[in-house]
């Protein structure tokens, strides 16, 4: 997975953290969690606030 695979990342986060409210997740935690996902292999420096926001919004949509 790459940073631009926001939906895939959101689904993986939902599976790994099923009891977590994505609306309450801080960007710093989200960043670390994405880096730890199996299959994630993008450059950590390529991530910015807009990417984290897109991942979080996708995760919120998936959780609903």
C-alpha positions in Angstrom: 0.0 0.0 0.0 1.0 3.6 -0.6 -0.2 6.8 1.0 -2.6 7.4 -1.9 -4.4 4.1 -1.2 -6.6 5.9 1.3 -9.6 3.5 1.1 -7.4 0.4 1.4 -5.6 1.9 4.4 -9.0 2.9 6.0 -10.3 -0.7 5.6 -7.1 -2.1 7.0 -7.2 0.3 10.0 -10.9 -0.6 10.6 -9.9 -4.3 10.7 -6.9 -3.8 12.9 -8.6 -1.4 15.3 -12.3 -2.4 15.3 -13.2 -0.8 18.6 -11.6 2.5 17.8 -13.7 5.6 17.0 -11.9 7.0 14.0 -13.3 10.5 14.8 -11.3 10.5 18.0 -7.9 9.5 16.5 -5.1 12.0 16.5 -3.0 12.5 13.3 0.2 11.5 15.2 -1.4 8.2 16.2 -2.9 7.6 12.7 0.5 8.2 11.1 2.2 5.6 13.3 -0.7 3.1 12.8 -0.5 3.4 9.0 3.3 2.8 9.0 2.7 -0.4 11.1 0.1 -1.8 8.7 1.1 -5.1 7.0 1.7 -4.4 3.3 2.3 -0.7 3.7 5.6 0.2 2.0 5.6 3.9 1.1 8.1 6.5 2.2 7.1 7.9 5.6 8.2 11.4 4.4 5.6 11.5 1.6 2.8 11.9 4.1 1.2 15.2 4.9 -1.8 16.5 6.8 -4.1 16.3 3.7 -3.3 12.6 3.2 -3.9 11.8 6.9 -7.2 13.7 6.7 -8.2 11.8 3.6 -7.4 8.5 5.3 -9.3 9.5 8.4 -12.4 10.6 6.4 -12.4 7.3 4.5 -12.1 5.4 7.8 -15.0 7.3 9.3 -17.1 6.6 6.2 -16.2 2.9 6.4 -17.1 2.8 10.1 -20.6 4.1 9.5 
